[in-house]
Amino acid sequence: MVNKKRQDEMRVKLLLRANSADVLPALKDDPANPDLWYKLGVAYGDEKGFDESIDAFSQGLVHNPFSPDLYFGRGRKYIGVRKFWRAISDFTMTIRLDPELWNHWYYRAVSYNLNVCPEEAIADFRQCLALTETEDWYPLVDWSFLNYVVDMGQMNK
């Protein structure tokens, strides 16, 4: 069953824009807050680049080692620097901590695809299909086509 409320909350996180000048003073007052570390990672991604963003997510994980959002944010940045095994590792942890959100499975599937592991990618895309409404299927079908046909040459699938 699809949890629309949680899916909508994840969409907000995916579209989040933050400013480090706003986040850093709040973090000084509440240094263990995982939401603030997530915002800082997002802000640094826009302001300073991948390395600083990854460092912010990692520092947040020091304070919150069971935060799926921080693993998710860092995993997305690892994709950007083409460190796909690290991304897969972070998304695997995200999935273990919060398996109900299709975005977690989706980003791991994309990481598998980019790391030339089409069978694993297809398995995760299938999990995405089970966790989404039909209006969200377009990217899943597109990626599945790429995996089956382009990567594996299996047009019949």
TORVEX-897635 format. One record per residue: x, y, z of N, C-alpha, C in turn. Coordinates in pm, whole numbers. Example, Ala and Ser with C-alpha at 12.3 -4.5 7.8 and 13.67 -1.06 7.14 Angstrom:
REM residues 2
> 1319_-569_780_1230_-450_780_1320_-330_780
> 1285_-225_708_1367_-106_714_1290_3_787
REM end
This chain:
REM residues 157
> 84_-118_0_0_0_0_89_125_0
> 53_221_-81_129_343_-95_91_442_15
> 191_491_85_169_591_188_189_729_124
> 81_789_77_87_915_3_148_1027_87
> 116_1030_215_168_1137_300_321_1132_305
> 375_1014_325_521_999_333_586_1025_197
> 518_984_90_572_1012_-44_577_1162_-69
> 473_1234_-26_471_1379_-43_579_1446_40
> 602_1397_161_710_1451_245_846_1432_177
> 864_1317_112_990_1292_42_1006_1385_-77
> 898_1411_-147_905_1505_-261_952_1642_-214
> 905_1685_-99_947_1813_-43_1098_1811_-18
> 1149_1703_37_1293_1691_63_1373_1692_-67
> 1319_1628_-171_1390_1625_-299_1399_1763_-363
> 1300_1847_-336_1296_1981_-396_1352_2089_-304
> 1397_2051_-187_1444_2146_-86_1559_2231_-137
> 1552_2358_-109_1662_2450_-130_1690_2514_4
> 1816_2524_39_1853_2581_169_1972_2673_152
> 1993_2756_252_2103_2851_254_2185_2823_379
> 2313_2800_364_2396_2766_479_2400_2879_582
> 2388_3003_538_2389_3116_631_2270_3109_727
> 2162_3048_684_2046_3029_771_2059_2905_858
> 2122_2802_803_2128_2673_872_2235_2669_979
> 2351_2727_953_2464_2717_1047_2433_2773_1186
> 2369_2889_1199_2335_2937_1334_2238_2842_1407
> 2144_2786_1333_2050_2692_1395_2122_2565_1439
> 2220_2520_1359_2298_2401_1395_2383_2426_1519
> 2429_2548_1535_2508_2581_1654_2424_2563_1780
> 2295_2597_1771_2204_2582_1884_2156_2438_1902
> 2154_2360_1794_2101_2224_1798_2188_2132_1710
> 2310_2103_1756_2407_2033_1670_2374_1888_1637
> 2277_1830_1701_2243_1690_1673_2117_1676_1587
> 2062_1786_1539_1936_1784_1466_1958_1731_1323
> 1903_1613_1290_1927_1556_1157_1867_1637_1043
> 1755_1704_1069_1695_1787_964_1785_1904_927
> 1851_1962_1027_1942_2072_999_2066_2025_923
> 2116_1907_958_2230_1852_884_2191_1822_740
> 2069_1773_720_2021_1747_584_2017_1879_506
> 1960_1982_568_1953_2113_502_2092_2167_471
> 2186_2148_563_2323_2196_539_2386_2120_422
> 2366_1990_417_2417_1912_304_2361_1959_172
> 2231_1989_170_2167_2041_49_2225_2179_15
> 2235_2265_115_2287_2400_93_2430_2395_39
> 2514_2315_101_2653_2305_56_2662_2247_-85
> 2570_2160_-120_2569_2107_-255_2551_2217_-358
> 2468_2314_-326_2446_2427_-417_2557_2532_-406
> 2608_2553_-285_2700_2663_-261_2848_2627_-278
> 2885_2508_-235_3027_2473_-228_3066_2351_-309
> 2973_2268_-343_3003_2152_-424_2983_2020_-352
> 3013_1914_-426_2986_1779_-378_3063_1742_-252
> 3192_1772_-248_3274_1727_-134_3225_1786_-3
> 3197_1915_-1_3149_1978_122_3011_1927_159
> 2930_1902_59_2797_1848_84_2806_1708_146
> 2890_1623_87_2910_1488_141_2963_1495_283
> 3056_1587_308_3109_1604_444_3000_1644_543
> 2910_1732_501_2801_1775_591_2708_1658_622
> 2671_1582_521_2586_1465_547_2658_1366_638
> 2787_1347_615_2866_1253_697_2873_1301_842
> 2894_1430_862_2898_1483_998_2763_1468_1066
> 2657_1487_991_2524_1464_1047_2505_1319_1089
> 2563_1226_1012_2554_1084_1047_2633_1049_1172
> 2736_1126_1202_2808_1106_1328_2713_1127_1445
> 2630_1228_1433_2532_1259_1539_2407_1171_1530
> 2375_1125_1410_2249_1053_1385_2275_932_1295
> 2338_828_1347_2378_715_1261_2261_633_1206
> 2140_662_1248_2024_588_1199_1925_680_1126
> 1976_784_1065_1892_877_990_1888_839_843
> 1776_785_796_1770_747_654_1785_868_562
> 1738_985_605_1748_1103_520_1894_1143_495
> 1978_1131_596_2118_1168_579_2191_1071_487
> 2163_941_501_2221_844_408_2171_871_266
> 2042_902_255_1982_929_125_2049_1051_60
> 2061_1159_136_2123_1280_82_2266_1257_39
> 2342_1186_121_2482_1159_87_2491_1067_-34
> 2403_968_-42_2402_878_-156_2377_952_-287
> 2286_1047_-285_2259_1126_-405_2383_1203_-448
> 2457_1254_-352_2580_1327_-386_2687_1233_-439
> 2693_1112_-385_2789_1014_-437_2760_980_-583
> 2634_977_-623_2602_957_-763_2666_1068_-846
> 2655_1190_-797_2707_1306_-870_2857_1303_-892
> 2929_1237_-802_3075_1225_-819_3114_1087_-870
> 3015_1013_-919_3035_883_-983_3098_779_-890
> 3068_787_-762_3110_687_-665_2989_598_-637
> 2962_513_-736_2837_439_-736_2829_334_-626
> 2939_267_-594_2933_168_-485_2905_234_-352
> 2961_352_-331_2931_425_-207_2784_467_-205
> 2734_511_-319_2592_547_-328_2505_425_-298
> 2539_312_-359_2462_189_-337_2463_152_-189
> 2578_166_-126_2589_135_17_2498_227_99
> 2501_356_71_2416_450_145_2268_424_120
> 2232_396_-4_2090_370_-33_2045_237_29
> 2135_142_37_2101_15_104_2070_41_251
> 2151_123_314_2126_158_454_1994_234_467
> 1969_325_375_1844_400_374_1725_305_365
> 1735_208_274_1626_112_255_1606_27_381
> 1714_-12_443_1700_-92_566_1634_-13_678
> 1662_115_682_1604_200_786_1461_244_753
> 1430_257_624_1299_308_583_1263_250_447
> 1215_125_443_1191_57_315_1062_95_243
> 981_181_301_850_209_243_848_319_138
> 956_393_124_958_503_27_1022_459_-103
> 949_473_-210_996_426_-339_1120_501_-385
> 1137_626_-345_1255_703_-386_1385_638_-341
> 1381_574_-225_1501_508_-175_1542_395_-270
> 1444_316_-310_1469_205_-403_1508_260_-540
> 1445_367_-581_1470_426_-712_1616_471_-725
> 1664_544_-628_1801_595_-637_1904_483_-628
> 1874_379_-552_1968_266_-551_1965_197_-687
> 1847_183_-746_1837_122_-878_1914_202_-982
> 1902_333_-977_1978_418_-1069_2128_398_-1048
> 2170_391_-923_2312_368_-893_2358_234_-948
> 2277_130_-930_2311_0_-987_2322_10_-1139
> 2227_77_-1202_2231_90_-1347_2358_161_-1392
> 2391_271_-1329_2510_346_-1368_2638_270_-1339
> 2631_173_-1249_2746_89_-1216_2744_-43_-1296
> 2660_-48_-1397_2648_-162_-1488_2612_-291_-1412
> 2507_-282_-1333_2450_-397_-1262_2301_-401_-1295
> 2265_-434_-1420_2125_-422_-1462_2028_-513_-1389
> 2071_-634_-1353_1978_-724_-1283_1937_-667_-1148
> 2034_-612_-1076_2004_-552_-946_1916_-428_-963
> 1946_-350_-1067_1865_-231_-1094_1720_-269_-1121
> 1700_-370_-1203_1564_-414_-1236_1489_-460_-1111
> 1556_-533_-1025_1491_-579_-901_1444_-460_-818
> 1527_-356_-809_1487_-238_-732_1376_-160_-802
> 1383_-150_-934_1275_-81_-1006_1142_-154_-988
> 1146_-286_-982_1022_-362_-955_967_-329_-817
> 1055_-314_-720_1011_-275_-585_948_-136_-590
> 1006_-47_-668_948_87_-685_805_80_-737
> 784_-5_-836_650_-19_-894_548_-61_-788
> 590_-147_-697_499_-193_-591_468_-83_-490
> 554_18_-483_538_123_-382_484_254_-439
> 447_255_-567_403_380_-629_266_368_-691
> 208_483_-713_84_494_-790_122_495_-938
> 30_463_-1023_60_451_-1166_113_581_-1227
> 72_696_-1175_120_822_-1232_271_842_-1212
> 331_767_-1122_474_777_-1098_554_670_-1174
> 490_595_-1259_556_482_-1325_643_521_-1444
> 622_636_-1503_695_668_-1625_846_651_-1612
> 912_713_-1514_1058_695_-1508_1098_550_-1479
> 1012_478_-1407_1044_339_-1374_1039_251_-1499
> 940_275_-1583_929_199_-1707_1046_236_-1800
> 1080_363_-1806_1190_408_-1891_1322_343_-1849
> 1353_347_-1719_1476_285_-1670_1474_134_-1691
> 1359_72_-1669_1350_-72_-1689_1377_-108_-1835
> 1322_-29_-1927_1348_-50_-2069_1499_-41_-2097
> 1561_63_-2044_1706_78_-2065_1784_-42_-2013
> 1745_-91_-1896_1816_-205_-1838_1795_-331_-1920
> 1669_-361_-1951_1640_-485_-2025_1693_-480_-2168
> 1662_-374_-2240_1691_-371_-2383_1833_-323_-2411
> 1868_-207_-2358_1998_-150_-2391_2111_-225_-2322
> 2097_-250_-2192_2207_-313_-2117_2213_-464_-2133
> 2097_-528_-2140_2095_-673_-2141_2050_-733_-2275
> 2003_-649_-2366_1961_-699_-2497_1842_-793_-2494
> 1752_-776_-2397_1637_-864_-2382_1507_-790_-2417
> 1487_-768_-2545_1370_-695_-2592_1239_-764_-2551
> 1238_-896_-2544_1116_-969_-2509_1068_-939_-2366
> 1155_-901_-2276_1115_-869_-2138_1046_-735_-2134
REM end
